[in-house]
Amino acid sequence: MYLLRNLLSACLLMLPFAVSADLSVNINRADSEALVEGLDGVGPQKALAIVRYRQQHGPFRRIEDLALVEGIGAKTIEQNRAKITLAAPEKNKQ
């Protein structure tokens, strides 16, 4: 019983790490749904604006470039800085 309780406690302590490890959002690959789900303060309209901007201007080079998207300000960027990744979009494989 003691071993089971310790094992359960260890699993519960590790849960936040397991959850937070998968919370990053690649703003150069994410669709609008993933942007809404993954970023704080980004609803459907802002997510669509991010996708449209990316389609028109190419991939983001810096996190700060999100401020070029209408409706995205410094506060939203700072709120989400730790969640954002910038890997380039995958090339079509043919």
N, C-alpha and C positions, 0 to 999 in steps of 0.2 A: 504494500500500500504506500509506503514511504517513497519507494522508487517511482511509482506511478505518479504520485503527487509532484515530485521534483521534475519528472519528465514533462508533465502538463504545464507546470510553471515555466519551464525553459521554453516550451513552444509558444506560450502566450507572450513571453518577453521578446521573442524573435519575430512575432507577427508584424509589428510596425516596420521592421526592416524588409520583410518579404513584400509587403504592400507598397512601400515607398520605392523599392528598387524598380518597379515597373511603371512608375508614374511619369516618366519623361515623355515629352511631346516633341517630335521632330517637325518643326514648323515648315520645313521644305518638302515633307512627304505626307503630312497628316491631311485627311479630308476634313470637311467642315464639322462633321459629327465628332471626330476625334478631338478637334480643337475645342469644341464646346464642352466635351466631357473632361478633357485634361487640363484646361486653363481656367483659372479663377477670373471672373469678371468678363468672360468672353461668351456671349450668347450667339444664337444663330446668325444674326445680322453681321456681327463683328467677324465671326468665323468665315462667312461667305466673303466678306471684304478682304480678309487675309488671303483666301484661296484665289480670288480674282486678281489681287495685286500680284501675287506670285506668278499667276499665269501670264500677266501682261508684262512684268518686269524681270522675271527669272527668279532664281532662288535667293533667299536672304543670305547675306554674307556675314552680318553681325546681328546679334539679338536686338540691338538698338534700332536697326532698320525697321523693326515692326512699327515704330512711331511714324513711319511714312504712310502707313495704312490709316485711312480715315476712320476715326473712332477709337483708335488705339493710342493711349497716352503713356507717359512715363510711369504713372502709378500702376497701370496694368502690367507693364513690362517688369517693373520691380517686384510686383506680387508674384510673378511667375518665373522669374529669372532662373531659379534652381531647377525648374521643371523643363525648361526649353533646351532642345538640342538643335544643331544646325547641319547635320549631315546632308550632303548634296542628294538630290533626288536620284533614284536608280535609273540608269539608262535602259531603254527598251532592248531586250535581248532578242536577236533574230538569227 
